[in-house]
Amino acid sequence: MKMPTRRGLMLFIVALLVATLAVAWAVLAKRPDIAAWQQQTSPGALSLAHASLEQACASCHTPVTGPDDAKCIGCHANETALLQRQPTAFHADVGNCSQCHVEHRGRDANLRLMDHEALARIGLERLGSMPGTVGLEQDIAHWVSAHPGGDDTTPSHPGTTALEATLTCSTCHSTKQPHSGLFGEDCATCHSAQQWTVARFQHPSPQSTDCAQCHQAPPSHYMMHFEMVSKNVAKPLMPGTTRPHEGAAVEQCYLCHETTSWNDIEGVGWYKHH
């Protein structure tokens, strides 16, 4: 087979460039309102929330550099509801929008899916520029690189990857913490980053009397409401007593509650307490 000459190769490249420019010119002629650079490619449809920007790429992108976080912040900086809610308040200090909120995945794409690993990477990047953290970023990065496999190599945090384990869960999830501080703040020792339910959890036997080790009573149980209403509804009878609820203490949850649900009261059934 005869190899092309240098002159022939150059003619081919020139012809290809001319064809590309011809296509670009034809598109531009049809849509003069759209910048030429943004007509060359479209990685996919925008989500429904950003669909109105479909033909206005410059609203989010800067030529050559790609998505511009400053433009995202310019549109969303005044969303006070987002910044005032404890689970999402961290957005005030994170300026890397496109690392978590990925676009061009179709109209039905959910931009609010949480990527804990992306958040951890952003945190490590910012850690290097914070005062008093010299060497800390390198130490954490070294620990992460030494535990690449997730569950098997981070036994203290089952269900999370090494990157996810560097996050402090309670910073964002303290409002969803049902344990009233009884189990501490290191949520990842039991929970995964994908869901709160613990697959390996098995509730103690219904005959257990140690409920208060894990469950804290609501505030109403430490007021007169407990004596005047709660006890009269449940009517727990202590051994050796003749009157219902005589001597029953707040910590003796098992006298009134079933293990199926807190609203399942022994001898009463489902009861809406408040």
C-alpha positions in Angstrom: 0.0 0.0 0.0 1.4 3.4 -1.0 2.0 5.7 1.9 0.6 9.3 1.5 3.1 12.0 0.9 3.5 15.0 3.2 1.8 17.2 0.6 -1.1 14.8 0.4 -1.5 14.7 4.1 -1.5 18.5 4.4 -4.1 18.8 1.7 -6.3 16.3 3.6 -6.0 18.3 6.8 -6.9 21.5 5.0 -9.9 19.9 3.4 -11.1 18.6 6.8 -10.8 22.1 8.4 -12.7 23.7 5.5 -15.5 21.1 5.9 -15.6 21.8 9.6 -15.8 25.5 9.1 -18.5 25.0 6.5 -20.7 23.1 8.9 -20.1 25.6 11.7 -21.1 28.5 9.3 -24.3 26.7 8.2 -25.3 26.2 11.9 -24.5 29.8 12.8 -26.5 31.0 9.8 -29.5 29.2 11.2 -29.1 30.4 14.8 -27.3 33.7 14.8 -28.4 34.3 18.4 -26.1 31.5 19.6 -22.4 32.0 20.1 -20.4 29.9 17.6 -18.3 28.1 20.2 -21.4 26.7 22.0 -22.8 25.2 18.8 -20.0 22.8 18.2 -21.0 20.3 20.9 -23.7 19.4 23.4 -22.9 16.6 25.8 -26.6 16.1 26.6 -29.9 17.7 27.6 -29.9 19.9 30.7 -32.1 19.0 33.7 -35.6 20.4 33.9 -34.4 23.0 36.4 -31.9 24.5 33.9 -33.8 23.7 30.7 -34.3 27.4 30.0 -30.6 27.8 29.6 -30.3 25.1 26.9 -29.2 27.6 24.3 -27.3 30.0 26.7 -24.2 28.0 27.5 -22.3 31.2 28.5 -24.7 31.4 31.5 -22.8 28.6 33.2 -19.7 28.0 31.0 -16.6 29.9 30.2 -15.0 29.1 26.9 -12.1 26.6 27.1 -12.2 26.3 31.0 -15.7 24.8 31.2 -18.3 25.2 34.0 -17.7 28.3 36.0 -18.6 28.1 39.7 -18.7 31.8 40.0 -21.7 31.9 37.6 -23.5 29.2 39.6 -23.0 31.2 42.8 -24.2 34.4 41.0 -27.6 32.7 40.4 -28.0 30.8 43.7 -26.3 33.0 46.3 -29.6 34.4 47.5 -31.3 31.1 48.2 -31.5 31.8 51.9 -33.7 28.7 52.6 -30.8 26.5 51.4 -28.2 28.4 53.5 -30.3 28.6 56.7 -31.2 24.9 56.9 -28.7 23.0 59.0 -28.3 20.0 56.6 -27.5 22.3 53.6 -25.8 25.3 55.3 -22.4 24.0 54.3 -23.0 25.3 50.8 -22.0 28.8 52.1 -18.4 27.6 52.4 -18.2 25.4 49.4 -17.6 27.0 46.0 -17.0 23.9 43.9 -20.6 23.5 42.6 -20.0 21.4 39.5 -18.1 18.7 41.3 -21.3 17.6 43.0 -24.1 19.0 40.8 -23.4 17.4 37.4 -25.5 18.7 34.4 -26.2 17.4 30.9 -27.6 14.1 32.0 -31.2 14.6 30.7 -34.4 16.3 31.8 -35.2 13.8 34.5 -31.7 14.0 36.2 -31.7 14.7 39.9 -29.1 17.4 40.7 -29.5 16.9 44.4 -28.1 13.4 44.7 -25.4 13.5 47.4 -21.9 12.5 46.4 -20.0 12.2 49.8 -16.8 11.4 48.1 -16.9 14.5 46.0 -17.6 16.6 49.1 -14.6 14.9 50.9 -12.3 15.7 48.0 -13.4 19.4 48.1 -12.8 19.4 51.9 -9.2 18.0 51.4 -8.5 20.6 48.8 -9.7 23.4 51.1 -7.8 22.0 54.0 -4.5 22.6 52.4 -5.2 26.4 52.3 -6.4 26.7 55.9 -4.1 28.1 58.6 -2.8 25.7 61.2 -3.2 22.6 59.0 0.3 22.2 57.7 0.9 18.5 56.9 -2.7 17.5 57.9 -3.9 17.3 54.3 -0.9 15.1 53.4 -1.6 12.8 56.4 -5.2 12.4 55.5 -4.4 11.8 51.8 -1.9 9.2 52.8 -4.4 7.4 55.0 -7.0 7.5 52.2 -4.5 6.1 49.7 -3.6 3.3 52.1 -7.3 2.2 52.4 -8.6 2.1 48.8 -11.0 -0.8 49.2 -13.8 0.6 51.4 -15.4 -1.8 53.8 -12.7 -4.4 54.0 -9.9 -1.9 54.7 -11.8 0.5 57.0 -13.3 -1.8 59.6 -14.0 1.0 62.0 -16.4 2.6 59.4 -18.2 -0.3 57.7 -20.2 0.7 54.6 -18.1 3.8 53.8 -15.1 4.3 51.6 -11.9 5.8 53.1 -12.7 9.2 51.5 -16.3 9.2 53.0 -14.9 8.3 56.4 -12.9 11.5 56.5 -16.2 13.5 56.8 -17.8 14.5 60.1 -21.4 13.3 59.6 -22.8 15.2 62.6 -21.8 18.5 60.9 -24.7 18.1 58.5 -26.9 15.4 60.0 -27.3 16.5 63.7 -31.0 17.4 63.1 -31.6 13.8 61.9 -29.9 12.2 64.9 -32.4 10.1 66.7 -30.0 8.8 69.4 -30.1 12.0 71.5 -26.3 11.9 71.8 -26.3 8.5 73.4 -24.0 7.0 70.7 -21.7 9.9 70.1 -21.2 11.7 66.8 -19.2 9.2 64.8 -22.2 8.0 62.7 -20.1 6.1 60.2 -19.2 3.4 62.8 -22.7 2.1 62.2 -24.2 3.9 59.2 -23.2 3.9 55.5 -23.1 7.0 53.4 -25.8 5.6 51.1 -28.6 5.1 53.7 -29.3 5.4 57.4 -30.7 2.0 57.9 -28.2 -0.6 59.3 -28.6 -3.9 57.6 -26.9 -5.8 60.3 -28.8 -4.3 63.2 -31.0 -6.6 65.3 -33.2 -5.2 68.1 -32.8 -6.8 71.5 -35.5 -9.2 72.7 -38.9 -7.8 73.7 -38.1 -9.2 77.2 -35.1 -6.8 77.5 -35.4 -4.2 80.3 -32.4 -2.1 79.2 -34.2 0.2 76.7 -32.9 3.4 78.3 -29.3 2.4 77.3 -30.2 3.4 73.7 -33.5 5.3 73.9 -34.0 8.6 75.6 -37.5 9.6 76.6 -39.2 12.7 75.1 -39.2 16.0 77.1 -42.9 15.4 78.0 -41.9 12.4 80.1 -39.9 14.7 82.4 -42.9 16.9 83.1 -46.3 16.4 84.8 -47.6 15.1 81.5 -46.0 11.8 82.3 -47.8 11.5 85.6 -51.2 12.9 84.5 -51.5 11.5 81.0 -48.9 8.9 79.9 -49.2 6.7 82.9 -53.0 6.8 82.9 -53.1 5.7 79.3 -50.6 2.9 79.6 -51.5 1.9 83.2 -48.2 0.0 83.9 -48.5 -2.2 87.0 -45.3 -2.7 89.0 -44.7 -6.0 90.7 -45.8 -5.9 94.3 -48.1 -2.9 93.8 -51.9 -2.7 93.7 -52.5 0.6 91.8 -51.6 1.0 88.1 -48.5 3.0 87.3 -47.5 3.2 91.0 -43.7 3.6 91.2 -43.1 3.4 87.4 -40.1 5.5 86.4 -39.4 7.2 83.1 -36.4 4.9 82.5 -38.6 1.8 82.6 -39.7 2.1 79.0 -40.5 -1.7 78.8 -43.5 -1.3 81.3 -45.5 0.6 78.7 -43.9 0.4 75.2 -43.7 -2.6 72.8 -40.5 -3.0 70.7 -42.5 -2.8 67.4 -42.9 0.9 67.7 -42.9 3.6 70.4 -46.6 4.3 69.7 -47.4 0.6 70.3 -48.5 0.7 73.9 -48.7 -2.6 75.9 -52.3 -3.6 76.5 -53.6 -0.5 74.6 -52.3 -0.9 71.0 -51.4 1.9 68.6 -51.8 5.2 70.4 -51.0 8.7 69.1 -49.4 10.2 72.2 -49.1 13.8 71.1 
